[in-house]
Amino acid sequence: MGDVTTEKRRSGSAIRQLKLSAFKGFLDATLPLGGFTVIVGTNAAGKSNLRDAFRFIHGIARGYTLAEIIGEKWIEGGVPVWLGLRGGTREAAFFGRTQFSIEVTLEIVSDGKVRPTTYAIVVEVPGNGKPPRVSSERLVVQGRGQFIFDSHPENNPPAQDDPRHLAIRLRKKQGFIGRTIDVISDRPALSQLTDHKDVRVKEVKDYAELTLDALRSMRFLDLSPDAMRSPSIPGQIILGDRGENLSSVLEAICSEPARKETLTDWIRQLTPLDVVEFEFPQDATGRVIAMLVESDGRKTTVHSASDGTLRFLAMIAAFLGPDPARFYFFEELDTGLHPTRLHLLVDLIETQTSRGITQVVATTHSPQLLTLLHQRSLEAAVLAFRLRDAHDQRLTRICDLPDARRVLQTQDLERLHATGWLEDAAEFAEMDVPPAEVLE
């Protein structure tokens, strides 16, 4: 299947690693990321907490305060535009802790060069009616001096006198440490620098904006059949997180012949429908509803399409729509999909992510899905787990489990996952027992 995503998307960026310290159920965990990263693990192993971590950095990129990121964001008229993290401030930090840190390593493109970049933030959640605040924050771009900004540089840190404010040092030209400025501590400094009156070095603003832009283009799809079946107004080209505006996004895709052909090809591959055309009849209010037309003239609207077909349509629309994101998080990727079609969905995702334009992180409980991954995606697959006598959640690449590569040469990965061997291997790693011997 061809990819018709516009060339300008190649100027985007990629997230390479997420490091969590005392965030929710993670005491100290690192999530390495590939183009397509599948996360497996039992219930309560931390998969949904990873979604919250990505949503936290997404909230930073959208310019929200910490209270809004962790809680909720409302606009005029009482309209909610952001749902907070599960558990609020009480459960944002690991049990018994009053602060957490998140560090994201990514690649941004500047002047045609890919520059490894690290952004880190430490947040205090003191409770007792006190609001969350930033206690430490920094941005480091490789090849651009010691840092772009840092609240606690190793040499000559500024005094932090007022908890309502955060003092940060800025980078000067040629990599020298420049002036110190104050930002308010209830909002991440990264989102304050782009229009801060005291930031006079253009490069500081530029790299802050490049980082924000990289973290802003994120989507978290939790698809709902009811939302996907609702008609939508033509021109609404952004697919909602629950699948809202599916019909109008499909209409926009079909307005371009190349995209329409790709859409039709994928639908015919992913479903039993022999789709040759799409129609978009309007109702009395001007809303459109997508209709799939098969070669024999049979017509199926999204009203009557199966839940699995709707999920396929929405995922294709997310990738092929006029404004695709650089990063997608799919929770329970296999929900509602027939096992015989799952490999086609994996093919779709791997086709899109292999070009380096889009990243996908997906959680699953399906043992079968792991066996469908191509080698590159298998290398990136991650196990979320908890040790029997420990309270914290942990992460490891499946291929990094002791003796995993040798075992995978002779054992079926679907069976290993279904029988709990992956979790056992993680447990035995702590005991220095080769998991392959236990399997045998």
Buried (B, 14 or more C-beta within 10 A) or exposed (E): BEBBBEEEBEEBBBBBEBBBBBBBBBBBBBBBBBBBBBBBBBEEBBBBBBBBBBBBBBBBBBBBBBBBBBBBBEEEEEEEEBEBBEEBBEBBBBEEBBBBBBBBBBBBBBEEEEBEBBBBBBBBBBEEEEBBBBBBBBBBBEEBBBBBBBBBBEEEBBEBEEEEBBBBBBBBEEEEBBEBBBBBBBBBBBBBBBEBEEBEBEBBBBBBBBBBBBBBBBBBBBBBBEBBBBBBEBEBBBBBBBBBBBBBBBBBBBEBEEBBBBBBBBBBBBBEBEBBBBBBEEEEEEBBBBBBBBEEEEEBBBEEBBBBBBBBBBBBBBBBBEEBBBBBBBBBBBBBBEEEBBBBBBBBBBBBBBEBBBBBBBBBBBBBBBBBBEEEBBBBBBBBBBBEEEEBBBBBBBBBBBBBEEBBEEBEBBEBBBEEBBBBBBBBBEEEBBBBEEBE
